Amino acid sequence: MSGASVQQARITRWRGGQHPTLDNITRQMRDEGLRPYIWSNIPNFRYPVRSHGYDKTLYCIQGSLEIVFPATRQRITLRSGDRIDLPRGMRYGATIGASGVQCAEGSRV
């Protein structure tokens, strides 16, 4: 590496008293200038390590998923309402939790 600083993922845990809804989260994402895309997957599905050429924001709406960062061997579990912001180029993989997952993800418009 040539002196460039490595950006970190930012995790924001859900603190609300009420269960987050798809409408509330997608509205918040749009208010932040993000284009939400909704997806879901089956229990225990594994996504291989990847990276993107853009900054990515992901919210867990229902269920859970574990994000793995191979560079640091760190693992973070996201549950309903939790958010992760991944900087462009950050390598990560994911495993869906035991009851599946529904997520909203987006990037800047």
Contacts in CASP RR format, 6 or more apart in sequence:
PFRMAT RR
TARGET T0000
AUTHOR 0000-0000-0000
METHOD contacts of the structure
MODEL  1
MSGASVQQARITRWRGGQHPTLDNITRQMRDEGLRPYIWSNIPNFRYPVR
SHGYDKTLYCIQGSLEIVFPATRQRITLRSGDRIDLPRGMRYGATIGASG
VQCAEGSRV
6 71 0 8 1.000
7 87 0 8 1.000
7 90 0 8 1.000
8 87 0 8 1.000
9 67 0 8 1.000
9 69 0 8 1.000
9 76 0 8 1.000
9 84 0 8 1.000
9 85 0 8 1.000
9 86 0 8 1.000
9 87 0 8 1.000
9 90 0 8 1.000
9 92 0 8 1.000
10 84 0 8 1.000
10 85 0 8 1.000
11 76 0 8 1.000
11 78 0 8 1.000
11 82 0 8 1.000
11 83 0 8 1.000
11 84 0 8 1.000
12 82 0 8 1.000
12 83 0 8 1.000
12 84 0 8 1.000
12 85 0 8 1.000
13 82 0 8 1.000
14 20 0 8 1.000
14 79 0 8 1.000
14 80 0 8 1.000
14 81 0 8 1.000
14 82 0 8 1.000
14 83 0 8 1.000
19 80 0 8 1.000
20 59 0 8 1.000
20 61 0 8 1.000
20 80 0 8 1.000
20 81 0 8 1.000
21 61 0 8 1.000
22 38 0 8 1.000
22 61 0 8 1.000
22 102 0 8 1.000
22 104 0 8 1.000
25 36 0 8 1.000
25 59 0 8 1.000
25 61 0 8 1.000
25 81 0 8 1.000
25 104 0 8 1.000
26 36 0 8 1.000
26 38 0 8 1.000
26 104 0 8 1.000
29 35 0 8 1.000
29 36 0 8 1.000
29 57 0 8 1.000
29 59 0 8 1.000
29 104 0 8 1.000
29 106 0 8 1.000
30 36 0 8 1.000
32 57 0 8 1.000
33 108 0 8 1.000
33 109 0 8 1.000
34 57 0 8 1.000
34 106 0 8 1.000
34 107 0 8 1.000
34 108 0 8 1.000
34 109 0 8 1.000
35 106 0 8 1.000
35 107 0 8 1.000
35 109 0 8 1.000
36 104 0 8 1.000
36 105 0 8 1.000
36 106 0 8 1.000
37 104 0 8 1.000
37 105 0 8 1.000
37 106 0 8 1.000
38 61 0 8 1.000
38 102 0 8 1.000
38 103 0 8 1.000
38 104 0 8 1.000
39 102 0 8 1.000
39 103 0 8 1.000
39 105 0 8 1.000
40 100 0 8 1.000
40 101 0 8 1.000
40 102 0 8 1.000
40 103 0 8 1.000
41 96 0 8 1.000
41 100 0 8 1.000
41 101 0 8 1.000
42 96 0 8 1.000
42 100 0 8 1.000
43 96 0 8 1.000
43 97 0 8 1.000
43 98 0 8 1.000
43 99 0 8 1.000
43 100 0 8 1.000
44 95 0 8 1.000
44 96 0 8 1.000
44 97 0 8 1.000
44 98 0 8 1.000
44 100 0 8 1.000
45 95 0 8 1.000
45 96 0 8 1.000
45 100 0 8 1.000
46 93 0 8 1.000
46 94 0 8 1.000
46 95 0 8 1.000
46 96 0 8 1.000
47 93 0 8 1.000
47 94 0 8 1.000
47 95 0 8 1.000
48 93 0 8 1.000
49 68 0 8 1.000
49 70 0 8 1.000
49 91 0 8 1.000
49 92 0 8 1.000
49 93 0 8 1.000
50 91 0 8 1.000
50 92 0 8 1.000
50 93 0 8 1.000
51 88 0 8 1.000
51 89 0 8 1.000
51 90 0 8 1.000
51 91 0 8 1.000
51 92 0 8 1.000
52 86 0 8 1.000
52 88 0 8 1.000
52 89 0 8 1.000
52 107 0 8 1.000
53 88 0 8 1.000
53 89 0 8 1.000
54 88 0 8 1.000
54 107 0 8 1.000
54 108 0 8 1.000
55 85 0 8 1.000
55 86 0 8 1.000
55 87 0 8 1.000
55 88 0 8 1.000
55 107 0 8 1.000
55 108 0 8 1.000
56 85 0 8 1.000
56 86 0 8 1.000
56 105 0 8 1.000
56 106 0 8 1.000
56 107 0 8 1.000
57 83 0 8 1.000
57 84 0 8 1.000
57 85 0 8 1.000
57 86 0 8 1.000
57 105 0 8 1.000
57 106 0 8 1.000
57 107 0 8 1.000
58 78 0 8 1.000
58 83 0 8 1.000
58 84 0 8 1.000
58 86 0 8 1.000
58 103 0 8 1.000
58 104 0 8 1.000
58 105 0 8 1.000
58 106 0 8 1.000
59 81 0 8 1.000
59 82 0 8 1.000
59 83 0 8 1.000
59 103 0 8 1.000
59 104 0 8 1.000
59 105 0 8 1.000
60 78 0 8 1.000
60 79 0 8 1.000
60 80 0 8 1.000
60 81 0 8 1.000
60 82 0 8 1.000
60 83 0 8 1.000
60 101 0 8 1.000
60 102 0 8 1.000
60 103 0 8 1.000
61 80 0 8 1.000
61 81 0 8 1.000
61 101 0 8 1.000
61 102 0 8 1.000
61 103 0 8 1.000
61 104 0 8 1.000
62 80 0 8 1.000
62 100 0 8 1.000
62 101 0 8 1.000
62 102 0 8 1.000
63 79 0 8 1.000
63 80 0 8 1.000
63 97 0 8 1.000
63 99 0 8 1.000
63 100 0 8 1.000
63 101 0 8 1.000
63 102 0 8 1.000
64 77 0 8 1.000
64 78 0 8 1.000
64 79 0 8 1.000
64 80 0 8 1.000
64 96 0 8 1.000
64 97 0 8 1.000
64 98 0 8 1.000
64 99 0 8 1.000
64 100 0 8 1.000
64 101 0 8 1.000
65 77 0 8 1.000
65 78 0 8 1.000
65 94 0 8 1.000
65 95 0 8 1.000
65 96 0 8 1.000
65 97 0 8 1.000
65 100 0 8 1.000
65 101 0 8 1.000
65 103 0 8 1.000
66 75 0 8 1.000
66 76 0 8 1.000
66 77 0 8 1.000
66 78 0 8 1.000
66 94 0 8 1.000
66 95 0 8 1.000
66 97 0 8 1.000
67 75 0 8 1.000
67 76 0 8 1.000
67 77 0 8 1.000
67 78 0 8 1.000
67 84 0 8 1.000
67 92 0 8 1.000
67 93 0 8 1.000
67 94 0 8 1.000
68 74 0 8 1.000
68 75 0 8 1.000
68 92 0 8 1.000
68 93 0 8 1.000
68 94 0 8 1.000
68 95 0 8 1.000
69 75 0 8 1.000
69 76 0 8 1.000
69 90 0 8 1.000
69 91 0 8 1.000
69 92 0 8 1.000
69 93 0 8 1.000
70 91 0 8 1.000
70 92 0 8 1.000
70 93 0 8 1.000
71 91 0 8 1.000
76 84 0 8 1.000
78 84 0 8 1.000
86 92 0 8 1.000
END
